Every structure is written in structure tokens, then in C-alpha cells.
Amino acid sequence: MSGVLRWRDPLPDRPRRIVVAGVSGSGKTTLAARIAPVLDVPHTEIDGLFHGPEWRPRPSFVDDVHRLVTADSWITEWQYGVARPLLAARAELLVWLDLPFWTVTIPRVARRTWRRSRNREVLWNGNVEPPLHRMLIDREHILRWAISTRHKYRESVPIAAKEHPQLRVVRLQSPTEVEGWIAGPLQGAGRD
């Protein structure tokens, strides 16, 4: 994909509206939370807008995303089919976490799921991660979801970049590149 910035490429300016893309468990929310203070933009966790009690989608989700994207500055995760076009149309920067799936992402999502389930961590709107063994019977269990959607961004990111010329894409392909990008180009843009 041409025109994609690598981890060491400087950002041409300070972005104010940012989405972070990647398969479940790649670290989108963690990275978005790290970017927010550097660029002085508010982070809205899109899962909190989407999930209502008992994991049901909130009826106000699309309206909430519309409100989010009309703000002057924000960062969120690039998720949910209905939200992706709205986010891409207004975002200036898409940070794509394209990490090694079997050696980085799956171990991360498995550890996170196990920890949340074991500790009964309350997530969005009172929801709790189901037990890890539910992966065997639940087709939408987060581990199975990550595996089944692992190639999605290789198709959707180039399409979004082509459809939205204002959208710059930074592709990060390893944890080392993530850290290098944060310490280098991101910090540089944050000082502008």
C-alpha cells in the first residue's frame, strides 16, 4: 500500500482526530490511551459507547459516534462496521497495529481475557468477560473473534485510505516499532 507512513517517518503535522486500528487484542485501546496525552486529545473508548448491559449494543451508539466525530479533537479505536466509515471520514490519522498475530496478538488477548475473567473485572456498563472455556461453545468469544477477523484490516485500511484522502496511515508492525513511533514521530508531533 503506497503512501503509508512507517514507524520512523515524521508526521507532517499534529493530528487532532485519530483512530487506532487492529485486530482484537492488538493493543488499540492501550495505544490510544498513550497517544491521547501526547497530542492533548480526549480518548473515548468505543467499546464503552457500543456495549450496553448484558453485552447488548446500546441503541444510542450511532448517535454517540456522530457526536464524537463532530468534536474538534478525539482519539478512539476503529471498530464496528457502522462506526468505521463515520470515523474514517473525519479522522486525520489512522494508526494501524499490524502486529505478528500468533506470537504477539493471540498471547495478549488470551492473557487479557483470562485476567479479566479470573478477576471478574467489570468492563463497560457492568459487563464481565465470560470464562475462557466459553471459547469452545461461543462463536463470538473474543479469542475466536480475533482469529476469524485477523486479516480484515489488510483489506479495510487500504480502502479507507483510498476513500478518504485526508487520512494519513501509520502502519506499526512490531512492539518495537510501536515504542519507536511513540518516542519519535508521535513525540515530535506533540511538540508542534
Secondary structure, DSSP 8 states (H G I E B T S, - for coil): -TT-B-TTS--SS--SEEEEE-STTSSHHHHHHHHHHHHT--B--HHHHHB-GGG-B-TTHHHHHHHHHHSSSEEEE---TTTHHHHHHH-SEEEEE---IIIIIHHHHHHHHHHHHHHT-B-GGG-B---GGGGGT-TT-HHHHHHHTTTHHHHHHHHHHHH-TT-EEEEE-SHHHHHHHIIIIIHHHHH-
